[in-house]
């Protein structure tokens, strides 16, 4: 699909500055994840480490979806039509994992 470079006689601003800013933010977050992975003791801070990884992954997903997939500049109804099903899928996965744990627990008691 051809990209239009002019709008009513004016050139559209290049978004390379925003893309490079996002690149450096994602690089910094990834570097922070590597530091956490190799520095934080997994025996004492296991759940803290997992929580930090989840939070940093959500932040990275926000930047990727918002900037590179252009969802940041869309109307709110489209954004919510993408976000809500993702939230329900995550809820479903957590519910299945929890319920699956109960089945194993019931078998253990018998």
C-alpha positions in Angstrom: 0.0 0.0 0.0 1.5 3.3 -1.0 2.2 5.8 1.8 1.2 9.4 1.2 4.0 11.8 2.0 2.0 15.0 1.4 -1.2 16.3 3.0 -2.6 19.5 1.5 0.7 20.5 0.1 2.7 20.0 3.3 5.1 17.2 4.0 4.2 14.9 7.0 6.8 15.1 9.8 9.2 12.2 9.9 8.6 10.0 12.9 12.2 8.7 13.1 12.9 10.7 16.2 10.0 9.0 18.0 11.1 5.6 16.7 14.7 6.1 17.9 13.4 7.3 21.3 11.3 4.2 21.6 14.3 2.0 20.5 16.5 3.4 23.3 13.8 3.0 25.9 13.3 -0.6 24.9 17.0 -1.2 24.8 17.3 0.3 28.3 14.5 -1.9 29.7 16.0 -5.0 28.1 19.4 -4.1 29.7 17.7 -3.7 33.0 16.1 -7.1 32.6 19.5 -8.6 32.0 20.9 -6.9 35.1 18.0 -8.2 37.2 18.4 -11.7 35.8 22.1 -12.0 36.6 22.4 -9.9 39.8 19.3 -10.6 41.9 19.5 -13.8 43.9 16.8 -16.1 42.7 16.6 -18.1 46.0 15.6 -15.1 48.2 13.9 -12.8 45.8 12.2 -15.2 43.4 8.7 -13.6 43.4 10.1 -10.1 43.3 12.1 -11.0 40.3 9.1 -12.5 38.6 7.0 -9.5 39.4 9.6 -7.1 38.0 9.9 -9.2 34.8 6.1 -9.1 34.3 6.0 -5.3 34.9 8.9 -4.6 32.5 7.4 -6.9 29.9 4.1 -5.0 30.1 5.9 -1.7 29.7 7.8 -3.0 26.6 4.6 -4.3 25.1 3.0 -0.9 25.6 5.8 0.8 23.6 5.8 -1.9 20.9 2.1 -1.8 20.4 1.7 1.9 20.8 4.6 3.1 18.6 5.4 0.4 16.1 1.9 -0.9 15.6 0.5 2.7 15.7 -2.2 1.9 18.3 -1.2 5.0 20.4 -2.7 7.3 17.8 -6.0 5.5 17.4 -9.4 6.3 18.9 -10.0 5.0 22.4 -12.7 2.5 21.3 -10.3 0.7 19.1 -7.7 0.6 21.8 -10.2 -0.9 24.3 -11.4 -3.5 21.7 -7.8 -4.8 21.5 -6.9 -4.5 25.2 -10.1 -6.0 26.8 -9.8 -9.4 25.0 -6.1 -9.6 26.0 -7.1 -9.0 29.6 -9.7 -11.7 29.5 -7.2 -14.2 27.9 -4.7 -13.5 30.8 -7.5 -13.9 33.3 -8.5 -17.2 31.7 -4.9 -18.5 31.8 -4.6 -17.6 35.5 -7.9 -19.2 36.3 -6.9 -22.4 34.5 -3.6 -22.6 36.3 -5.3 -22.1 39.7 -8.0 -24.7 39.0 -5.4 -27.1 37.6 -3.6 -26.8 40.9 -6.7 -27.8 42.8 -7.1 -31.0 40.8 -3.5 -32.0 41.7 -4.2 -31.2 45.3 -7.4 -33.3 45.4 -5.5 -36.3 43.9 -2.8 -35.9 46.5 -5.3 -36.1 49.4 -6.9 -39.4 48.2 
